[in-house]
Structure formats: structure tokens, C-alpha cells
Amino acid sequence: MKLLKQEIFKIIVDEFNKRDPKELSIYDEVLKEKLAKSPKTIQRYFEEFQAKYNSIVEVAKRKQKTYKLINPVDIMLESFDHYENIGWLFQMIQENDPIAFKDLEIYTKKDKHLYQFQTTPFEDIDDLESKQSFKRLKNIIQARDYAKLTFMYDNNTYDNLKCLKLVFMDNNWYIAYVDEEDKLKFGRISFIQRVDFATKSGHFQPSSVSKHIHFLEHSIQNSMTLYDVSKKTATIKANPNIARYFKKYMKKFLSTQKFIKEQDDGSIIFELTYTQPLEILPFVQKWLPDLVILEPQELKDEFRKKLKQALENL
């Protein structure tokens, strides 16, 4: 089976990290076996790796051509620079090391008795317009240019936007931007129809978006989190049959999730903070009927209203 270049580089990094000192010869037997290539081809891989990552150097005065790893390299983070060419990205838990692949099936075919992926872990940006939008937004963010975005769902154009970051959340890619009213908002990449330079020329200063960046990095829970809106707290009960998922040391489903107590009947009480009902109600709905909103009353009323509408549509 032909290995993708990213897989080859991953194997090389793994072998470097297994050695002390972190040195590899182009004649290394383990490497030759894993790559199924000649020393000459392995040397070419080392040279390509050296040019791409600047993390290895040739060791002088060795009978066999040998390279040394001088800087750690994270293949996944480097791959993000070329995301428009990546179809899949997932984490290999057993190695605790993220690996990027263009085609997941190629890699997992030999281990299909171990792995099965029913859905892609990442939104696949495979249409030409989305790829171009992603690439243009990346360049605009790096240059701190003002942008003009047209979204296909309302066909409206929003001008003079300060684009902050490309954000992956809720299994989708978003652009985080500040609009002309100084509000932080999110636009889904796959919904963008056009990316243009704004009417306003020049570059915006980082200081003008420092508070938005701080909010983005510390206060965003999901794409429904509103900027500059006071947070409210919801108290929720997980009934006994699902309580195990909400115990104190279990992984949180939402970043603001806070364990409160376990009750005598085995149910769990926890809290969530939110800026608008849509930020947490879809999560509660997902666990129906076993998550119960205890307070506030206005959130209970809003949820009851949505449930009633759903029943009327049946």
C-alpha cells in the first residue's frame, strides 16, 4: 500500500523520537522495513523533511549518511497550514499523537478490525468555493486587512470586517470577525459566497480587537455564544440512568459545565452558563427526557415552548 507523504514524515519523526541520541541513518533497518524503500529514497525523504520543517541536520563525519533531530515537530500543527488539502483529521488515542490524512480509508484499511468512522471528525471543505474562501481568509487574517463577506443564506454583504481567527467548533469551520458595530460574530465558512477586500483600505491595529480576542479565547462555548451579553446560569438535573456521564470527574460536554452534587437517588445536579437559550437548549434536547431544567424559570418556559412547537409539527 502506498504511503502518503504525511504518513512517511510521521514514521520518520516517530523513529527519531525512539532513539537516544535522536539520530537516524539512511541505512537504518527499521526505517527501511517500515517505509519499504531503498536508502537512496530514504535520503530523499530526509532532504524533503529537512526543507519542509527545518528540524533535522546532517551529522558530519559519519560513514553512513546520518541525520539528527534538533527541533521537535508537530505534524498535525504543520498540516493546518495546508488544511485546504486535508480531507480528514483524527486523533490516534493509543499514541496520543494527532495525525493528518488526506484519505482516512487508506490508512485504516489495514486496521479495519480496529477502527470504524461513521462520520468525518472534521467538516470536509471539499468544494472549490469553500477552499478558496478558507485560503483567502487565512491571508486576510495574517495581513490584518479589512474584509467584505457575502453569505449565501441571506445574500447580504457585510463590509469593513476585522477577521480575527479561523475557528473549528460544533464540527464546522467558522470565521470569527468584528463587524462595524464592534460586535464579535461567527460566519460559517461553507456558507460564505464571496470573500472580497473591504471598502476601507489599510490594516486594522491588534489593539482595536484585543478585547474581542480575549473573549474568543476565554469565553466562547459554541457558535451560539453571544459577545458582550451578560451570562446567565442554568441548573440542570441528570436523571439516574444517565447520571454516570455527568459525574464529577467525567469529561465535560460544554466548557461551562460545573458539577454541583450527586443526590441520594443517584441523579446529578450541574450548572451551565449561557448568553442565550440557543447556546445550551440543543444540548438539553439531545438528552431528552433525562436532562431536566430546574432553573431559571424563563429558560424552562422557553424550552417548553420549543417542545410544544415540535409536537405541533408532528
N, C-alpha and C positions, 0 to 999 in steps of 0.2 A: 504494500500500500504506500503510495506516495505521500511523504510528509509535507505539510505546509511550512513555509519559511518560519512562521511564528513558532511552530512546534519544534523545529530544529533549534532555534535560538533558546527555547525553553529547556531543551535537553542539554545544551551546552552550558547554560547557567547552572542547572542542577548538578552537572558533573564538576564544574568549578567549585561549587559550594561544598561538595563532598570531600574535596582534597585539602590536605594541610601540608605545605602551603597550597594556596589556590592556583595551581598550575596544571596545564594540560598540554600534552604533546599531540601533534597531528597523527602520530602513530599509536595513540592510546587505544588499547584493545577494547575496553568497554565502550568507548565512544564510537569506534569503528563498527562494533556489533550493533549498537543502538541506532546509528544512522545508516548502517549498511552502505557505507561509502568508502572510497579509497582515500588514503592520506592526502593526495593532491586535492580532492574535492573538499575534504575537511579543512584544509588550509584556506581554500577559497571562502568557506563559510566563516572561518575565523576573521578573515580580512573584511568580509561584509559586515560582520558583527562589530568589528572594531570601528569601521567607518560610520555605522549607524548609531552606536551607543557610546563610543569613546570610553569604554570601561575596561579594555584589556590592552596589554602591551606585549611585544615580543621580548622574551628573555634572551639576553645576549650570551654568546659563547656556550651554546648547547649543541651537542652532536645532532640531536633530533630537534627540529623546529618546535619551539615550545612557547606558549603564551601564558600570561599571568593575569588574573582578575584583580584590578586595582580599585574599582569602584563598584558598589552594589548596584544592581539594575533591576527595576521592577518592570517586567514585560507588559503587565496589564496597563500601568500608567502610561508607558510609552505608546501603547496601542491606541490610547484615547486620542492622540494627536492625529490618528488616521481613522477615526471612527466611521467616516462615511463608507469605508471599505470593509467594515466588520459586520457580519450578519448576526453573530451570536457572541454572548459573553456570559460565562458562568463560573462558579467557584467550585474547585475540586476540594471538598471538605477534608478528605483524608490527607492531603498535602498542605492544607491551609495556605494555598497559593493560587491566586486568580490567574486564569489562562484565557487568552482571547483566541477564538477560532472563526474562520470565515464560514465554515460549514460544520455544525455540530455532529452531523451524522457520520462524517468522515472519521472523526476522532473516536466516537463511541461505538462504531461498528464492531471493533474487536472486543469491546466490553459490554455488548448489549444485554448480557445476562445480569449486569450490574446496574445499568442506567436506562432510564426511560424519561423523556421530556415531552409532556403533553402540550405544553405551551412554551414559547420562547421566553427566557428570563428577561430579555430586553426588547423594547419596541424595535422592530426591524425597519430602519429607514432605507427602503429599497427603491422608492420611486425617484425619478430624476429631480423633480422639483424640490422634494424634501432634502435630498442630498445637497443640492445647490444652496438651499436656504441655510442648512446647517453650516456649510463651509463659509458662506458669506457672513453669517452672524459671528462665527468664530473670528474672522478677520476684523469685523467691526468692533467686537469686544476688545480685542488686543490693541487696536488703534484708538479706542475711546471715541469713535466717530458717532455723531448723531445718526439715527436710522429712521426710515419710514417703512412701516409694515402694513400690508393689506391681508386681512384674514378672510378666508373663503366662507365662513359661516354667516358673516353679516355683510361681507363685501365692502366694509368700511376701511378707510386708510387712516392710520394713526401716525402723525408726523412728530419729528423732533424728539424721538425717544432716546433715552440713555440705556443702552443694553449692558447689563451687568454680568450675567453668567448664563451658561447652558446648564440647566438643572434636570437631573433624572429623578423623577418621583412618580408615585402612583403607576408605575410600569410604563411611563411615557417620558419623552423628552420635551422640555419647556424652555422658552427664553424668559428670563427674569429681566424686566425693564422698568424704568421710571418714566411715567408719562409727563405731559406738560403741566399737570396739576400737582406734580411732585408725589404721586402715589406709586407705590411698588405694585406691579401686576405680573401675571404669568400668561404667556401665549404658547399654546401647544405647537410644536414645530410642524407636525403633519397637517395643521390647519392653516398654515401660512401660505398665502397665494403668491405674494411678491415681497422681496426684500430690496429696498432702494436706499440711497443716501437721502438724508433729510433736507428740508428747505434751509434749515440753519446750518451754516458751514462751520468748520473748525472742530475742535475737540473739547469735550467736557472735562472738568477737573475732578480727580478722585475725591477731593474733599466735599464736592457737591452731592455725592452719593454715599458718604461714609455711614450715615445713619441707616440707609436702606441696606447696605451690605451687612451691617451688624444684625439687623433684623433678619435678613436672609440666612445668615449663618447660625443664628442662635434661637430664632423664634418660629421658623416655618415648620408646620406639622405636615401639611399636604397642600395640594394646589388650591384648596378652598380656604386656606388661612388668609385672612384679610389684614392688610397693613394699616397701622395707625387706628386700630379699633380695640377698645377695651376688652380684655379677656373675661370670660365667664367660666364658672366651674360647674360641671355636671357630676352628680353622684349616681353611680350605677351598680346594680347587683347582678352578679353572675350566678345563676341557679346551680345547685349541687352537681347536676350531670355534666356541666362544662366547667365547673369551678377549677379543675386541675390546670386549665390553660391560663388562669389568671392569678395563680398563687404568687407569693411574694417574689420568688427568685426566678420565675418564668420570664422568657423573653417578652418584651413589651410589643403590643400590636401598634400602638401610637406613641409618639415621643413624650407626650404629656401624661401618659398613663401612670397613676400613682396608687399603689396598694394601700388600703386603709385597714381592713381587718378580715379575719375569717370568722363566720358566725357559727353558732352551735349546730345548725342544720347542715353545715358544710358549704354553704354559699359564701361567695367572696364579695366584699364591698370595695370598690375602687373609684377613683376620680379621673376625669378628663377635663382639660381646659380647652376652650374653643372661642373663636371670634364670630362665628355664625353657625346656625344649626347644621348647614350642609357639610361642615367640617367633620362632624362626628356621627350624624344620623345614618349615613350609608353603612358605617361600621356596625352600629347597633342593629340595623336592619338585617345585616348579614347573619347575625346570630339569633334571629327570631326563632322561637319565642323565649329564649333562655337568657337574654340580657334585658333587664328591667330598669328603666329610668326612674330613679327615686326623687330626684330634684335637679333643677328648678322646675316649677310648675309650668312655666312658659315653654320650656323645651318638651315636656310631656305633652302639652296641648298641640304643639307643632307636629310632633311625631304621630299623635292620634289623628290629626287632620290628614297627614300624608297616607296613613294606613287606610283611612276611610276612602280617600280618593282612589287608592289602589283597588279596594274591594268593589267600588262602584264601576271600575273599568273591566271587571271580570265578566 
